[in-house]
Amino acid sequence: MKYLASMSCLLLTLIAGVAAAAQAPDLKAYEAFFKAHPPQKIAAPADLNTIALSSIGSPASEIWETDGHWRTVRDVTQPALLPVLPQPGTANGTALIIAPGGGFLNLSMDTEGLEVAQYLAARGIACFVLKYRLNDTPADVDGYWNALAALFGNINPKQTQSDLSSSAVAMAQADGLAALQWVRGHSKDYGIDAQRIGFMGFSAGGITAMNVATAYEPASRPNFIGVIYGAMPQRAVPSDAPPAFILVAADDPLLGYAATPIFDAWRAAGKSAELHVYANGGHGFGTKKQGKSSDHWLEDYFNWLVAEGWAKGQ
């Protein structure tokens, strides 16, 4: 069976939608739906080339799941990169690290990772999907539901900065910085210009993108960033902050108020930033098609890359 959205994204949208209406979430109703349609466990994909960023943890801890169409992974304990590369002779020297979202509980590997990477690799950009470390979750459906409900049951739908706090937030930042340093250190192996390496993130990955963009050293500095329905930490804008592409849907029930503050902070610091606010789209849409203008965000992002000189127009 194919559902219109991944189970995790659908669940988060339902919970936050009630919160946006200033009502107490009826978690019992969502619990019944989630347990009636739980994600199905699958074997870890064997066709993904995985580059471990650390000896910490093990891929054996991971739980891969599907909603019948799109895949997610949780219980990531070893950070890793999954390269998706342009066809020989088509690369333009630019690289992009992509951090999927999932509330620091799972990673939306297809709609916010591999499918984005495939689109951009077909346009000459060497992509590396980042599996960053996550909070542990119980393997059983009941326990997993409790973990989701505990995290999202008290969402503040009008947060303007990231208010998530867990060990996974710090681990994801460390993994993002390590990923940038690794790609830069191996740039010659992939025909990448060491000063053309960007970082993009979605939701929790977008929070990670902003954490990375405000905490780097020279070896781990992103040359450009993409923040897809993410949020900024309470930090100053670096003096050499990279150009930023920021987007959100106006009806995003989780982080709808968090995009504009990033744009304002970057512009106030005299840094380059572009902000897209789509009328509709909700949260967590990634590459899913909903018949809305936000369906075309990836084209808008690529057009920005071309305008900024990170990609070549087609």
ZILINWO-V721071 format. One record per pair of residues at least 24 apart in sequence whose C-alpha atoms are under 7 Angstrom apart, sorted by sequence separation. I is the first residue (numbers start at 0). GAP is how many residues later the second one is. D is the distance in Angstrom with one decimal. If there is no record, write none. Layout:
I | GAP | D
I | GAP | D
This chain:
40 | 24 | 4.2
41 | 24 | 6.9
53 | 24 | 6.6
197 | 24 | 5.0
205 | 24 | 4.0
206 | 24 | 5.0
213 | 24 | 6.1
230 | 24 | 7.0
39 | 25 | 5.2
40 | 25 | 6.5
53 | 25 | 6.4
196 | 25 | 5.9
197 | 25 | 5.2
198 | 25 | 6.5
199 | 25 | 5.5
200 | 25 | 6.4
201 | 25 | 6.5
202 | 25 | 6.4
205 | 25 | 6.5
206 | 25 | 6.2
229 | 25 | 6.6
38 | 26 | 5.8
39 | 26 | 5.3
51 | 26 | 7.0
52 | 26 | 5.5
196 | 26 | 5.4
197 | 26 | 4.7
198 | 26 | 4.9
199 | 26 | 4.3
200 | 26 | 5.5
201 | 26 | 4.7
202 | 26 | 5.2
203 | 26 | 6.6
228 | 26 | 6.2
38 | 27 | 5.5
39 | 27 | 6.3
51 | 27 | 6.1
52 | 27 | 5.1
195 | 27 | 5.8
197 | 27 | 5.5
198 | 27 | 6.3
199 | 27 | 5.9
200 | 27 | 6.0
201 | 27 | 6.0
202 | 27 | 4.6
230 | 27 | 5.2
249 | 27 | 6.0
38 | 28 | 5.1
51 | 28 | 4.2
105 | 28 | 6.8
194 | 28 | 6.4
201 | 28 | 6.1
212 | 28 | 7.0
229 | 28 | 6.9
230 | 28 | 6.3
236 | 28 | 6.9
242 | 28 | 6.6
243 | 28 | 6.4
244 | 28 | 5.9
245 | 28 | 6.1
246 | 28 | 5.6
247 | 28 | 6.5
248 | 28 | 5.4
249 | 28 | 5.8
250 | 28 | 6.8
50 | 29 | 5.3
51 | 29 | 6.5
95 | 29 | 7.0
104 | 29 | 5.6
229 | 29 | 6.7
236 | 29 | 6.7
242 | 29 | 4.8
243 | 29 | 4.6
244 | 29 | 5.0
245 | 29 | 4.8
246 | 29 | 4.6
247 | 29 | 5.2
248 | 29 | 4.5
249 | 29 | 5.1
250 | 29 | 5.6
251 | 29 | 6.9
252 | 29 | 6.5
253 | 29 | 6.8
49 | 30 | 6.3
50 | 30 | 5.0
94 | 30 | 5.5
95 | 30 | 6.3
96 | 30 | 5.9
97 | 30 | 6.1
98 | 30 | 6.2
103 | 30 | 5.2
104 | 30 | 5.5
228 | 30 | 6.8
231 | 30 | 6.2
240 | 30 | 6.7
242 | 30 | 5.7
243 | 30 | 6.3
244 | 30 | 6.2
245 | 30 | 6.3
246 | 30 | 5.8
247 | 30 | 6.4
248 | 30 | 5.8
249 | 30 | 6.0
250 | 30 | 6.7
251 | 30 | 4.2
252 | 30 | 6.7
49 | 31 | 5.8
50 | 31 | 6.4
73 | 31 | 6.1
93 | 31 | 5.3
94 | 31 | 4.5
95 | 31 | 4.8
96 | 31 | 4.7
97 | 31 | 4.7
98 | 31 | 5.1
103 | 31 | 6.1
248 | 31 | 5.4
250 | 31 | 5.3
251 | 31 | 5.0
6 | 32 | 6.6
49 | 32 | 5.0
73 | 32 | 4.2
91 | 32 | 5.3
93 | 32 | 6.3
94 | 32 | 5.6
95 | 32 | 6.2
96 | 32 | 5.8
97 | 32 | 5.8
104 | 32 | 6.9
236 | 32 | 6.8
248 | 32 | 5.3
48 | 33 | 5.8
72 | 33 | 5.4
73 | 33 | 6.4
83 | 33 | 6.1
90 | 33 | 4.1
91 | 33 | 6.3
96 | 33 | 6.5
134 | 33 | 5.4
248 | 33 | 5.9
47 | 34 | 6.6
48 | 34 | 6.7
71 | 34 | 6.5
72 | 34 | 5.3
83 | 34 | 6.5
89 | 34 | 5.3
90 | 34 | 6.0
133 | 34 | 5.1
71 | 35 | 5.3
85 | 35 | 4.5
90 | 35 | 7.0
132 | 35 | 6.4
172 | 35 | 5.5
176 | 35 | 6.1
71 | 36 | 4.7
72 | 36 | 7.0
84 | 36 | 5.5
85 | 36 | 5.7
171 | 36 | 6.2
175 | 36 | 6.4
70 | 37 | 6.5
71 | 37 | 5.3
83 | 37 | 6.5
70 | 38 | 5.9
85 | 38 | 5.3
132 | 38 | 6.1
172 | 38 | 6.0
180 | 38 | 5.6
70 | 39 | 5.9
85 | 39 | 6.3
132 | 39 | 5.8
172 | 39 | 5.7
176 | 39 | 6.7
180 | 39 | 4.7
69 | 40 | 5.9
85 | 40 | 5.9
131 | 40 | 5.3
179 | 40 | 5.1
84 | 41 | 4.7
83 | 42 | 6.4
84 | 42 | 6.0
179 | 42 | 6.9
83 | 43 | 5.1
131 | 43 | 5.8
176 | 43 | 5.4
82 | 44 | 5.7
83 | 44 | 6.0
82 | 45 | 4.3
161 | 45 | 6.9
81 | 46 | 5.2
82 | 46 | 6.4
80 | 47 | 5.6
81 | 47 | 4.9
80 | 48 | 5.5
81 | 48 | 6.5
80 | 49 | 4.8
79 | 50 | 6.0
80 | 50 | 6.2
79 | 51 | 5.1
78 | 52 | 5.4
79 | 52 | 6.7
78 | 53 | 4.8
78 | 54 | 5.7
77 | 55 | 6.3
75 | 56 | 6.8
76 | 56 | 5.1
75 | 57 | 5.0
76 | 57 | 6.7
75 | 58 | 5.5
74 | 59 | 5.9
6 | 60 | 6.3
74 | 60 | 6.6
5 | 61 | 5.8
74 | 61 | 5.2
74 | 62 | 6.3
2 | 64 | 6.7
5 | 64 | 6.5
103 | 64 | 6.2
1 | 65 | 6.8
1 | 66 | 4.9
0 | 67 | 5.3
1 | 67 | 5.6
161 | 69 | 5.2
160 | 70 | 5.3
161 | 70 | 5.7
160 | 71 | 5.1
161 | 71 | 5.4
160 | 72 | 5.8
160 | 73 | 6.9
202 | 81 | 7.0
111 | 90 | 6.5
78 | 96 | 6.3
156 | 96 | 5.6
158 | 96 | 6.7
94 | 97 | 6.4
156 | 97 | 5.0
159 | 97 | 5.2
160 | 97 | 5.7
92 | 98 | 6.0
93 | 98 | 5.8
156 | 98 | 6.5
158 | 98 | 6.2
159 | 98 | 4.1
92 | 99 | 4.3
93 | 99 | 6.3
157 | 99 | 5.6
158 | 99 | 6.3
92 | 100 | 5.1
103 | 100 | 6.1
94 | 101 | 6.3
95 | 101 | 5.6
96 | 101 | 6.2
97 | 101 | 6.1
98 | 101 | 6.2
99 | 101 | 5.9
100 | 101 | 4.9
102 | 101 | 5.2
159 | 101 | 6.6
93 | 102 | 4.9
94 | 102 | 4.7
95 | 102 | 4.6
96 | 102 | 4.7
97 | 102 | 4.9
98 | 102 | 4.4
99 | 102 | 5.3
100 | 102 | 4.9
101 | 102 | 6.0
37 | 103 | 6.9
92 | 103 | 7.0
93 | 103 | 6.0
94 | 103 | 6.2
95 | 103 | 5.5
96 | 103 | 6.1
97 | 103 | 5.7
98 | 103 | 6.4
100 | 103 | 4.6
100 | 104 | 4.7
99 | 105 | 5.1
34 | 106 | 6.8
98 | 106 | 4.7
195 | 114 | 7.0
24 | 128 | 6.7
18 | 136 | 6.7
19 | 137 | 5.5
14 | 138 | 6.8
18 | 138 | 6.5
15 | 139 | 6.4
11 | 140 | 6.9
15 | 141 | 6.7
115 | 171 | 7.0
114 | 172 | 7.0
111 | 174 | 5.1
110 | 175 | 5.0
111 | 175 | 6.8
110 | 176 | 4.9
110 | 177 | 6.5
93 | 216 | 6.2
91 | 219 | 6.8
19 | 233 | 6.0
16 | 236 | 5.5
15 | 237 | 5.3
15 | 238 | 5.9
12 | 240 | 6.7
12 | 270 | 6.5
8 | 275 | 5.8
